[in-house]
């Protein structure tokens, strides 16, 4: 499938059913309860300063969902740490730039809120994802033994650090 025409945007309440349906159809996705996604969308990136979360979606020009990503931000300013919690792309749209665009959207969102760095975990055997994250500037900083289930697999912890004062004006 060619994925030339798509856009990434912040998800709204109207997107939840299709996001959950897509997530359930992707074995590698985290399989969260629907109320978790609802809480992310209802928070709309705002909170009391402790934790912010975002749900980004990629959709084809005709509106079909191609993928989604979840990010969070803990803390504020240069004490803040962002995280790419989840990225899921339908198999037909993989290797078409959708995952990269979703990751960049979450990274930019974290930078906007003042993150000093963004972290993520990835299955140690997911060579394609590790290559993508490396191309985006992430470096391996650790390993979590037997972190994933079904099948049991280690997680690599990867981190992207920003230069000071390089985060605003996206």
JOFEN-V176040 format. One record per run of one state. SS is the DSSP state (helix for helix, strand for strand, loop for the rest). FROM is the first residue (numbers start at 1). TO is the last residue. If there is no record, write none. Layout:
BEGIN
ss-><SS:SS>
from-><FROM:FROM>
to-><TO:TO>
END
This chain:
BEGIN
ss-><loop:strand:loop:helix:loop:helix:loop:strand:loop:strand:loop:helix:loop:strand:loop:helix:loop:helix:loop:strand:loop:helix:loop:strand:loop:strand:loop>
from-><1:6:11:13:26:34:44:51:61:65:75:77:80:81:90:91:94:98:113:117:124:127:136:139:149:153:162>
to-><5:10:12:25:33:43:50:60:64:74:76:79:80:89:90:93:97:112:116:123:126:135:138:148:152:161:170>
END
